[in-house]
């Protein structure tokens, strides 16, 4: 439908995907990230893949999520 307008066009997005996911193939993640980049500022979209990760999470992914949150959200007192 085209780019998102207003404040949301500059939202930061982190998309993570395991390269061995048997439920959601990696190609679907790749297609999704390209669609996101066409809708919002592509410089704000980060796509990370994790070697050997299935439909789950791993320590490296959780560290990337933490880093993303620390960078983009205000601290909680």
C-alpha positions as a Markdown table, in Angstrom:
| # | Residue | x | y | z |
|---|---|---|---|---|
| 1 | Unk | 0.0 | 0.0 | 0.0 |
| 2 | Unk | 3.0 | 2.3 | 0.0 |
| 3 | Unk | 5.1 | 4.1 | 2.7 |
| 4 | Unk | 3.7 | 4.8 | 6.1 |
| 5 | Unk | 3.3 | 8.5 | 6.8 |
| 6 | Unk | 3.7 | 10.5 | 10.0 |
| 7 | Unk | 5.8 | 9.6 | 13.0 |
| 8 | Unk | 5.7 | 5.8 | 12.3 |
| 9 | Unk | 7.7 | 6.2 | 9.1 |
| 10 | Unk | 10.8 | 6.7 | 11.3 |
| 11 | Unk | 10.2 | 3.8 | 13.7 |
| 12 | Unk | 13.2 | 1.5 | 14.4 |
| 13 | Unk | 12.6 | -2.2 | 13.7 |
| 14 | Unk | 14.7 | -5.2 | 14.7 |
| 15 | Unk | 13.7 | -8.4 | 12.9 |
| 16 | Unk | 15.4 | -11.6 | 14.0 |
| 17 | Unk | 15.3 | -15.0 | 12.3 |
| 18 | Unk | 17.0 | -18.4 | 12.7 |
| 19 | Unk | 18.5 | -19.8 | 9.5 |
| 20 | Unk | 17.2 | -23.3 | 10.4 |
| 21 | Unk | 13.6 | -22.4 | 11.3 |
| 22 | Unk | 11.4 | -25.3 | 10.1 |
| 23 | Unk | 8.1 | -23.4 | 10.7 |
| 24 | Unk | 8.9 | -20.0 | 9.2 |
| 25 | Unk | 11.5 | -20.4 | 6.4 |
| 26 | Unk | 14.2 | -17.8 | 6.3 |
| 27 | Unk | 13.0 | -16.7 | 2.8 |
| 28 | Unk | 9.8 | -15.4 | 4.5 |
| 29 | Unk | 11.8 | -13.4 | 6.9 |
| 30 | Unk | 13.8 | -11.9 | 4.0 |
| 31 | Unk | 10.6 | -11.1 | 2.1 |
| 32 | Unk | 9.1 | -9.4 | 5.2 |
| 33 | Unk | 12.2 | -7.3 | 5.8 |
| 34 | Unk | 12.1 | -6.0 | 2.2 |
| 35 | Unk | 8.4 | -5.1 | 2.6 |
| 36 | Unk | 9.2 | -3.3 | 5.8 |
| 37 | Unk | 12.0 | -1.3 | 4.1 |
| 38 | Unk | 9.5 | -0.2 | 1.4 |
| 39 | Unk | 7.1 | 1.1 | 4.0 |
| 40 | Unk | 9.3 | 2.9 | 6.5 |
| 41 | Unk | 12.8 | 4.4 | 6.5 |
| 42 | Unk | 15.0 | 1.5 | 5.3 |
| 43 | Unk | 17.9 | 2.8 | 7.3 |
| 44 | Unk | 15.9 | 2.0 | 10.5 |
| 45 | Unk | 15.2 | -1.6 | 9.7 |
| 46 | Unk | 17.7 | -4.2 | 11.0 |
| 47 | Unk | 17.5 | -7.9 | 10.0 |
| 48 | Unk | 19.6 | -10.3 | 11.9 |
| 49 | Unk | 19.9 | -14.0 | 11.2 |
| 50 | Unk | 21.3 | -16.6 | 13.6 |
| 51 | Unk | 23.2 | -19.6 | 12.4 |
| 52 | Unk | 21.7 | -23.0 | 13.5 |
| 53 | Unk | 18.8 | -21.4 | 15.3 |
| 54 | Unk | 15.4 | -23.1 | 14.7 |
| 55 | Unk | 12.0 | -21.7 | 15.7 |
| 56 | Unk | 13.3 | -20.5 | 19.0 |
| 57 | Unk | 15.8 | -18.0 | 20.4 |
| 58 | Unk | 19.4 | -18.0 | 21.4 |
| 59 | Unk | 21.7 | -16.0 | 23.7 |
| 60 | Unk | 23.1 | -14.0 | 20.7 |
| 61 | Unk | 19.6 | -13.0 | 19.7 |
| 62 | Unk | 18.6 | -11.9 | 23.2 |
| 63 | Unk | 21.8 | -9.8 | 23.4 |
| 64 | Unk | 20.8 | -8.1 | 20.1 |
| 65 | Unk | 17.3 | -7.5 | 21.5 |
| 66 | Unk | 18.7 | -6.0 | 24.7 |
| 67 | Unk | 21.1 | -3.7 | 22.7 |
| 68 | Unk | 18.2 | -2.6 | 20.5 |
| 69 | Unk | 16.0 | -1.8 | 23.5 |
| 70 | Unk | 18.8 | 0.0 | 25.3 |
| 71 | Unk | 19.4 | 2.1 | 22.2 |
| 72 | Unk | 15.8 | 3.0 | 21.2 |
| 73 | Unk | 13.8 | 3.1 | 24.4 |
| 74 | Unk | 14.2 | 5.4 | 27.4 |
| 75 | Unk | 15.5 | 3.9 | 30.6 |
| 76 | Unk | 13.1 | 2.7 | 33.2 |
| 77 | Unk | 13.7 | 4.2 | 36.7 |
